[in-house]
Amino acid sequence: MDDAGDLEGLRRKLEEHEKAYASLLDALDRLAAFRLPAEQLPEMHLQMGRLNELWERVLPPPSSWGLSWGLPRIVWNTMEPALDHQRDFNSVLVQVLNGYFEETARLHAHLREVVGTLVRYLQRVLPLVDARDRMATGLATTRAELVLEAFDRRQESLGRRLEGLLALRDRLEAVSAEVRGLRETLAAGAPPPAVAAAAVRAAEDSGYAAFENRFRGRPEELRERLASYVVRFEGLAPVVDLGCGRGEFLELLKAAGIAARGVEASAHAAADCRARGLDVSEGDLVDFLRAQADASLGGVFAAQVAEHLRPAALQALLREAHRALRPGGLLALETVNPRSVIGLLEVFNRDLTHEKPLHPDTLSFLAAAAGFTDVRIELRSPIEPAARLQPVPAEDLPPRAAEALNENVARLNDLLYAPQEYVLLARR
């Protein structure tokens, strides 16, 4: 059975024990209110009083007998032994009943005292036991939470170390590839200045590749995030991915049967893409677009590229994309949302190669100025609700105060925790 099943079973058992506990308390309350036999037969006192009264009324025999009492005297003398015996029996019976009744009353009083003491004892002990159980449960829960918190911290620490090791591995692989290339070049002779400059750029590329591998996410994570763009380019081949990086979006387009190629400034990333069968060129993004014929493209895509460009380069990219797209072609530019404080702090500021954030209104204006129509902005990468500021329950404050406070919480959420990215969609 899994953990959830075990917990559910324990919960059911706890409910059963609580019901049994409540039943026992009800039984104790009923026991404390029971009636003794003497209380259930109130006429017993009357009957005993009547019996004693009748006993006192038994008359002794006459002290003298006249002549007219001759016959009765003979009868009396005959019956007197039996009557004496009956009188003695009745006397003993009355004494026994009186003694039994008195002793029974004393026993009943003692029994009530014992039961009352027992009930009071249980009424004091059971809450104490219940409180101790709750305390033990609370301590166990607190200890479990502390253990889980320590485990989470240890797991987070190990995760950071693993990320560092993976980044180091990627850096070593990239450097190893560049070293092999340099060795081959050196073996062929002294490299010309252009080759030497390319070697320097390659060394820088290897460092940035390691940076991307750590902070941009694993390839499978990025493919999952970019998958929603694929349907927008159906029927718009060929598509160009500007700054394609590791080629995740090109792989998605290829899997969907959409012809696409990419351009990447990083020699290492471009070579890695080509090694995986992707059509990727190394070079400048704007120069690549300038080399395309007019109206020869169906779509232009660039994710997390626009914020790396200087204003002049960005405007040139928009103009060349508009020229190279055929009528109805789609331009999709994804970038960091500067209207989200968390986006600026956690996404934009982390990458030293970012030039400046682009306000959605600014990018929309530049796209329209380049000739694009149907310019739209869509927000992406929303913050998890649990990470946002939580509203105050209405019952905790006066109604107007709670309403005003929650309105301010909503405004702060819109400012601090707005979606971290947005995409500009525009048609040729």
C-alpha positions as CSV (number, residue, x, y, z in Angstrom):
1,M,0.0,0.0,0.0
2,D,1.3,3.5,-0.8
3,D,1.8,6.3,1.7
4,A,-1.6,7.9,0.8
5,G,-3.4,4.6,1.5
6,D,-1.6,4.2,4.8
7,L,-2.6,7.7,5.9
8,E,-6.2,7.1,4.8
9,G,-6.3,3.9,6.9
10,L,-4.9,5.7,9.9
11,R,-7.4,8.5,9.5
12,R,-10.3,6.0,9.4
13,K,-9.0,4.2,12.6
14,L,-8.6,7.5,14.3
15,E,-12.2,8.4,13.5
16,E,-13.4,5.0,14.8
17,H,-11.5,5.5,18.1
18,E,-12.9,9.0,18.5
19,K,-16.5,7.7,18.0
20,A,-15.8,4.9,20.6
21,Y,-14.4,7.6,23.0
22,A,-17.5,9.7,22.6
23,S,-19.7,6.7,23.2
24,L,-17.8,5.9,26.5
25,L,-18.3,9.4,27.7
26,D,-22.0,9.2,27.0
27,A,-22.1,5.9,28.9
28,L,-20.3,7.5,31.9
29,D,-22.9,10.3,31.9
30,R,-25.7,7.8,31.9
31,L,-24.0,5.8,34.7
32,A,-23.6,8.9,36.8
33,A,-27.4,9.6,36.6
34,F,-28.6,6.0,37.5
35,R,-31.3,5.4,40.1
36,L,-30.9,3.0,43.0
37,P,-33.5,0.3,43.6
38,A,-34.7,2.1,46.7
39,E,-35.3,5.2,44.6
40,Q,-37.1,3.2,41.9
41,L,-39.5,1.7,44.6
42,P,-40.6,4.8,46.6
43,E,-43.5,2.8,48.1
44,M,-41.0,0.6,50.0
45,H,-40.7,3.2,52.7
46,L,-44.5,3.3,53.1
47,Q,-44.7,-0.4,53.2
48,M,-42.1,-0.7,56.0
49,G,-43.9,2.0,58.0
50,R,-47.2,0.2,57.6
51,L,-45.5,-3.1,58.7
52,N,-44.1,-1.5,61.8
53,E,-47.5,0.1,62.6
54,L,-49.3,-3.2,62.2
55,W,-46.8,-4.8,64.5
56,E,-47.4,-2.2,67.2
57,R,-51.1,-2.9,67.0
58,V,-50.9,-6.6,68.0
59,L,-52.9,-6.7,71.3
60,P,-51.8,-8.7,74.3
61,P,-54.3,-11.2,75.8
62,P,-56.9,-10.0,78.3
63,S,-55.6,-9.7,81.9
64,S,-58.8,-11.3,83.3
65,W,-61.6,-13.4,81.9
66,G,-65.2,-13.1,83.2
67,L,-67.8,-15.9,83.4
68,S,-69.1,-15.0,80.0
69,W,-65.8,-15.5,78.5
70,G,-65.5,-19.2,79.4
71,L,-65.8,-20.5,75.8
72,P,-63.5,-17.9,74.3
73,R,-61.0,-18.6,77.1
74,I,-61.0,-22.3,76.2
75,V,-60.4,-21.3,72.5
76,W,-57.7,-18.8,73.5
77,N,-55.9,-21.3,75.6
78,T,-56.0,-23.7,72.7
79,M,-54.7,-21.2,70.1
80,E,-52.4,-19.2,72.4
81,P,-49.3,-21.3,71.7
82,A,-49.7,-20.9,67.9
83,L,-50.4,-17.2,68.3
84,D,-47.3,-16.8,70.5
85,H,-45.3,-18.6,67.9
86,Q,-46.7,-16.4,65.1
87,R,-46.1,-13.3,67.2
88,D,-42.5,-14.3,67.8
89,F,-42.0,-15.0,64.1
90,N,-43.5,-11.7,63.1
91,S,-41.3,-9.8,65.6
92,V,-38.2,-11.4,64.3
93,L,-39.3,-10.8,60.7
94,V,-40.0,-7.1,61.3
95,Q,-36.6,-6.8,63.0
96,V,-34.8,-8.5,60.1
97,L,-36.6,-6.4,57.5
98,N,-35.8,-3.2,59.4
99,G,-32.2,-4.2,59.7
100,Y,-32.0,-5.3,56.0
101,F,-33.6,-2.1,54.8
102,E,-31.2,0.0,56.9
103,E,-28.1,-1.9,55.7
104,T,-29.4,-1.8,52.1
105,A,-29.8,1.9,52.3
106,R,-26.3,2.3,53.7
107,L,-24.9,0.1,50.9
108,H,-26.8,2.0,48.2
109,A,-25.4,5.3,49.6
110,H,-21.9,3.8,49.6
111,L,-22.4,2.5,46.0
112,R,-23.5,5.9,44.8
113,E,-20.5,7.5,46.5
114,V,-18.2,5.0,44.8
115,V,-19.8,5.5,41.4
116,G,-19.7,9.2,41.7
117,T,-16.0,9.1,42.7
118,L,-15.3,6.9,39.7
119,V,-17.1,9.1,37.3
120,R,-15.4,12.2,38.6
121,Y,-12.0,10.4,38.3
122,L,-12.7,9.4,34.7
123,Q,-14.0,12.9,33.9
124,R,-10.7,14.3,35.1
125,V,-8.4,11.6,33.8
126,L,-9.8,11.3,30.2
127,P,-9.3,15.0,29.3
128,L,-5.8,14.8,30.7
129,V,-5.0,11.7,28.6
130,D,-6.6,13.4,25.6
131,A,-4.5,16.5,26.1
132,R,-1.3,14.4,26.5
133,D,-2.2,12.5,23.3
134,R,-2.7,15.8,21.4
135,M,0.6,17.1,22.8
136,A,2.4,13.9,21.7
137,T,0.7,14.1,18.3
138,G,1.7,17.8,17.9
139,L,5.3,17.1,18.9
140,A,5.5,14.2,16.5
141,T,4.0,16.3,13.7
142,T,6.5,19.2,14.5
143,R,9.4,16.8,14.5
144,A,8.3,15.3,11.2
145,E,8.0,18.8,9.7
146,L,11.4,19.7,10.9
147,V,12.8,16.5,9.4
148,L,11.1,17.1,6.1
149,E,12.3,20.7,6.1
150,A,15.9,19.6,6.8
151,F,15.5,17.0,4.0
152,D,14.3,19.7,1.6
153,R,17.2,21.9,2.5
154,R,19.6,19.1,1.9
155,Q,17.9,18.2,-1.4
156,E,18.1,21.8,-2.5
157,S,21.7,22.0,-1.6
158,L,22.5,18.8,-3.5
159,G,20.5,20.1,-6.4
160,R,22.6,23.2,-6.6
161,R,25.7,21.2,-6.4
162,L,24.4,18.9,-9.1
163,E,23.6,22.0,-11.3
164,G,27.2,23.2,-10.7
165,L,28.6,19.9,-11.7
166,L,26.5,19.7,-14.8
167,A,27.5,23.2,-15.8
168,L,31.1,22.3,-15.2
169,R,30.7,19.2,-17.3
170,D,29.1,21.2,-20.1
171,R,31.9,23.7,-19.9
172,L,34.5,21.0,-20.0
173,E,32.9,19.3,-23.0
174,A,32.7,22.7,-24.8
175,V,36.3,23.5,-24.0
176,S,37.5,20.1,-25.0
177,A,35.8,20.4,-28.4
178,E,37.4,23.8,-28.9
179,V,40.8,22.5,-27.8
180,R,40.6,19.7,-30.3
181,G,39.7,22.2,-33.0
182,L,42.7,24.4,-32.0
183,R,45.0,21.5,-32.0
184,E,43.9,20.6,-35.5
185,T,44.4,24.2,-36.6
186,L,47.8,24.4,-34.9
187,A,48.9,21.1,-36.5
188,A,48.2,22.6,-39.9
189,G,50.3,25.7,-39.2
190,A,50.2,29.1,-37.5
191,P,46.6,30.4,-37.4
192,P,45.8,33.7,-39.2
193,P,44.4,36.5,-37.1
194,A,40.8,35.7,-38.1
195,V,41.2,32.2,-36.9
196,A,42.8,33.4,-33.6
197,A,39.9,35.8,-33.1
198,A,37.4,32.9,-33.8
199,A,39.2,30.8,-31.2
200,V,38.8,33.6,-28.5
201,R,35.1,33.8,-29.4
202,A,34.7,30.1,-29.2
203,A,36.2,30.1,-25.7
204,E,33.7,32.7,-24.7
205,D,30.9,30.7,-26.3
206,S,31.8,27.7,-24.2
207,G,31.4,29.7,-21.0
208,Y,28.0,31.1,-22.1
209,A,26.8,27.7,-23.2
210,A,27.5,26.4,-19.7
211,F,25.6,29.4,-18.3
212,E,22.6,28.7,-20.5
213,N,22.6,25.0,-19.6
214,R,22.3,26.0,-15.9
215,F,19.9,28.9,-15.9
216,R,17.8,28.6,-19.0
217,G,16.7,25.0,-18.2
218,R,17.3,21.6,-19.5
219,P,16.6,21.0,-23.2
220,E,13.5,18.9,-22.4
221,E,12.1,21.6,-20.1
222,L,12.7,24.3,-22.8
223,R,11.0,22.1,-25.5
224,E,8.0,21.7,-23.2
225,R,7.8,25.5,-22.7
226,L,8.2,26.3,-26.5
227,A,5.8,23.6,-27.7
228,S,2.8,25.9,-27.7
229,Y,4.4,28.0,-30.5
230,V,4.5,25.2,-33.0
231,V,0.8,25.3,-33.9
232,R,1.1,29.0,-34.8
233,F,3.5,28.2,-37.6
234,E,1.6,25.4,-39.2
235,G,1.2,26.1,-42.9
236,L,3.9,28.9,-42.8
237,A,7.0,27.0,-43.8
238,P,9.8,27.8,-44.1
239,V,10.4,29.2,-40.6
240,V,13.6,30.8,-39.4
241,D,14.6,30.6,-35.7
242,L,16.8,33.5,-34.9
243,G,19.3,32.8,-32.1
244,C,18.2,29.2,-32.0
245,G,20.6,28.3,-29.2
246,R,20.6,24.5,-28.6
247,G,17.9,24.1,-31.3
248,E,15.0,23.0,-29.1
249,F,12.4,24.9,-31.2
250,L,13.9,23.6,-34.4
251,E,13.5,20.0,-33.1
252,L,9.8,20.7,-32.3
253,L,9.2,22.1,-35.8
254,K,11.0,19.2,-37.4
255,A,8.9,16.7,-35.4
256,A,5.7,18.5,-36.6
257,G,6.9,18.3,-40.3
258,I,7.4,22.1,-40.6
259,A,10.5,23.0,-42.7
260,A,12.8,25.3,-40.6
261,R,16.3,26.4,-40.2
262,G,18.2,28.5,-37.6
263,V,21.0,31.0,-37.2
264,E,23.1,31.2,-34.0
265,A,26.0,33.5,-33.1
266,S,27.6,30.9,-30.9
267,A,29.9,28.6,-33.0
268,H,29.8,25.9,-30.4
269,A,25.9,25.9,-30.2
270,A,25.6,26.0,-34.0
271,A,28.1,23.1,-34.4
272,D,26.2,21.1,-31.8
273,C,22.9,21.7,-33.6
274,R,24.3,20.6,-36.9
275,A,25.7,17.4,-35.3
276,R,22.1,16.6,-34.3
277,G,20.9,17.0,-37.9
278,L,19.5,20.5,-37.7
279,D,19.9,23.1,-40.4
280,V,21.7,25.8,-38.4
281,S,24.1,28.5,-39.7
282,E,26.6,30.4,-37.6
283,G,26.5,34.1,-37.9
284,D,24.9,37.5,-37.2
285,L,21.1,37.4,-37.0
286,V,20.5,40.6,-39.0
287,D,23.0,39.7,-41.7
288,F,21.3,36.3,-42.0
289,L,17.9,38.0,-42.6
290,R,19.5,40.4,-45.1
291,A,20.7,37.4,-47.1
292,Q,17.1,36.1,-47.5
293,A,15.1,36.9,-50.6
294,D,12.1,39.2,-50.4
295,A,8.8,37.4,-49.3
296,S,10.7,34.1,-49.0
297,L,9.8,33.2,-45.4
298,G,6.6,32.1,-43.8
299,G,7.6,32.7,-40.2
300,V,10.3,34.3,-38.1
301,F,10.7,33.2,-34.5
302,A,13.1,34.5,-31.8
303,A,12.9,33.5,-28.1
304,Q,14.8,35.5,-25.5
305,V,16.8,37.3,-28.3
306,A,15.4,40.8,-28.6
307,E,16.7,41.9,-25.1
308,H,20.2,41.1,-26.2
309,L,20.1,43.5,-29.1
310,R,21.0,47.2,-29.2
311,P,18.2,49.5,-30.4
312,A,19.6,49.9,-33.9
313,A,20.1,46.2,-34.3
314,L,16.6,45.5,-33.1
315,Q,15.1,48.0,-35.5
316,A,17.1,46.5,-38.4
317,L,16.0,43.0,-37.4
318,L,12.3,44.1,-37.5
319,R,12.8,45.8,-40.9
320,E,14.6,42.8,-42.5
321,A,12.1,40.3,-41.0
322,H,9.2,42.3,-42.5
323,R,10.9,42.4,-45.9
324,A,11.8,38.6,-45.9
325,L,8.3,37.5,-44.8
326,R,5.7,36.9,-47.4
327,P,2.2,38.4,-47.0
328,G,0.4,36.7,-44.1
329,G,3.7,35.6,-42.6
330,L,4.1,35.5,-38.8
331,L,6.7,37.2,-36.6
332,A,7.0,35.9,-33.0
333,L,9.4,37.6,-30.6
334,E,9.5,36.3,-27.0
335,T,11.3,38.4,-24.4
336,V,11.3,39.2,-20.7
337,N,8.3,41.2,-19.3
338,P,9.7,44.4,-17.7
339,R,6.2,45.0,-16.1
340,S,6.9,42.1,-13.8
341,V,9.3,42.9,-11.0
342,I,10.1,39.2,-10.4
343,G,10.8,38.8,-14.1
344,L,13.3,41.7,-14.0
345,L,15.0,40.4,-10.9
346,E,15.0,36.7,-11.6
347,V,15.3,36.5,-15.4
348,F,16.6,39.8,-17.0
349,N,19.2,40.7,-14.4
350,R,20.7,37.2,-14.2
351,D,22.1,37.4,-17.8
352,L,25.0,39.8,-18.2
353,T,24.6,39.8,-22.0
354,H,21.1,41.4,-21.8
355,E,21.2,45.0,-23.2
356,K,18.0,46.5,-21.8
357,P,14.4,45.3,-21.1
358,L,11.8,46.0,-23.7
359,H,8.4,47.4,-22.7
360,P,5.5,45.6,-24.5
361,D,4.3,49.0,-25.8
362,T,7.8,49.9,-27.1
363,L,8.2,46.6,-29.0
364,S,4.7,46.9,-30.4
365,F,5.4,50.4,-31.7
366,L,8.7,49.3,-33.3
367,A,7.0,46.4,-35.0
368,A,4.2,48.6,-36.3
369,A,6.8,51.2,-37.5
370,A,8.6,48.4,-39.4
371,G,5.3,47.8,-41.4
372,F,3.8,44.9,-39.4
373,T,0.0,44.7,-38.9
374,D,-2.2,42.8,-36.4
375,V,0.4,43.4,-33.7
376,R,-0.6,41.7,-30.4
377,I,1.0,41.0,-27.0
378,E,0.5,37.7,-25.1
379,L,1.7,37.2,-21.6
380,R,3.6,34.0,-20.8
381,S,5.2,32.1,-17.8
382,P,2.8,33.1,-15.1
383,I,3.9,32.9,-11.4
384,E,2.5,30.0,-9.4
385,P,-0.5,31.2,-7.2
386,A,1.2,29.9,-4.1
387,A,4.1,32.3,-4.7
388,R,1.9,35.4,-4.9
389,L,0.7,37.5,-2.1
390,Q,-2.4,36.0,-0.5
391,P,-5.6,38.0,0.2
392,V,-6.7,38.4,3.8
393,P,-9.9,36.4,4.8
394,A,-12.9,38.7,5.0
395,E,-13.8,37.5,8.5
396,D,-10.5,38.6,10.0
397,L,-11.1,42.3,9.4
398,P,-14.0,44.8,9.1
399,P,-15.5,44.4,5.6
400,R,-14.3,47.8,4.2
401,A,-10.8,47.3,5.6
402,A,-10.6,43.8,4.2
403,E,-11.8,44.9,0.8
404,A,-9.3,47.8,0.6
405,L,-6.4,45.6,1.8
406,N,-7.2,42.9,-0.7
407,E,-7.5,45.4,-3.6
408,N,-4.0,46.6,-2.7
409,V,-2.8,43.0,-2.5
410,A,-4.2,42.4,-6.0
411,R,-2.4,45.6,-7.3
412,L,0.9,44.5,-5.8
413,N,0.5,41.0,-7.3
414,D,0.0,42.6,-10.7
415,L,3.2,44.6,-10.3
416,L,5.5,42.2,-8.4
417,Y,4.3,38.8,-9.8
418,A,3.0,39.5,-13.3
419,P,3.9,36.9,-15.9
420,Q,7.7,36.8,-16.4
421,E,7.7,36.9,-20.2
422,Y,5.6,38.0,-23.1
423,V,5.5,37.3,-26.9
424,L,4.9,39.9,-29.6
425,L,2.9,38.4,-32.5
426,A,2.7,40.4,-35.7
427,R,1.7,39.7,-39.3
428,R,3.3,40.8,-42.6
